[in-house]
């Protein structure tokens, strides 16, 4: 039972992060700053990723299979890296703007 709950949680987390990336991409295309949604994802979702942490040790074999195919953590890591990269790029852009503004004084 706990394995099914853990699987459902992690499947939901993947879906939620996919939705975050999709919404952020739409914001970027429309010229809207996606930092609100990206920051919320990092704040609220990233820390929840712990596949198999609350599953009976005998059931962790099933997690090992899910890690190899379809690669839940690999998918998660890719999505989280995309989010963090965009936050970092946005931060660099803001710092450049501040630096450029301060250089004109």
N, C-alpha and C positions, 0 to 999 in steps of 0.2 A: 504494500500500500504506500509506504513512504517513498519508494522508488518512483511510483507513478506521480506522486505529488511533486517530487523533485524534477522529474522529466517535464511535467507540465509547466512548472515555474521557469525552467531554463528555455523551454520552447517559447513561452510568452516573452521572456527577456529578449530573445533573438528577434522575435516579431516586433517588439516595442522599439528595439534599436534600429531595425530596418525602417520602421515608420519615422523615426527621428531623422535618419539620414535622408530619406525621401523628402520629408518636409523641409529640411535644411537646404537640400539641392533646389527645391522649388523657390525657397526664399532667395537664394543666391541668384537664380535665373531672373527673378522679379526685382532684383536690386534691394531686397530687404535684408537687414542684418540678421543672420541666423543664430547669433550668440545666445539669445534667450533660451531657445530650445536645446542648443548644444550644451550649454552650461547646466541646464536642468537634467539632461541625460547623464552627464558625468556625475552630478551631485546625487541623483536619485537611483540610477540604474547600475552603474559600473560596480559599485560595492556589493551588489547582490549576487554576482556571478561566482558560485562555488559549487560546481557540479559534483554530486556524490558526497558532499561533506556531511550530510545528515542521513545517509543511507547506510543500512546494515552492511558491514564489510563483505559479506557473501554476495550482495547485490552490486557491488562496485565493479564486478566483472562486466556487467551490462553497460555501465558507464564507459568502461574501456573500449567496448565495441562501438559505442556512439562517438567516442573521440576519434576512432580511426575512420569510421564511415557513418555519418556524413561529415564528421569533424566539427562538432558543436563549438568547441573552444577555438578552433582555427577561424571559424566564421565570426565568432564573438570578437576575437582579437583584431581581426581585420576591420570590423565595424568601429570598434573603440578607437583604433589607430586613426581611422578616417576622421572621426569626431575630434580627437585631440589635435591632429594635424591642422584642422581648420581653425580650431581655437588658437593654436600657436601662430598660424599665419595671420589671423585677425589681430592678435596682440602685437605682432611685429609691425603690421600696417599702422596701428594706432601709435605705436612708439615712434615710427618714422614720421608720422604727421606731427606729433608733439615736438620731435627733434627739429623738424623743418620749421615749425612755428616759432620755436625758441631761437633758432638761428637768425630769424629776421628781426629780432629785437635788438 
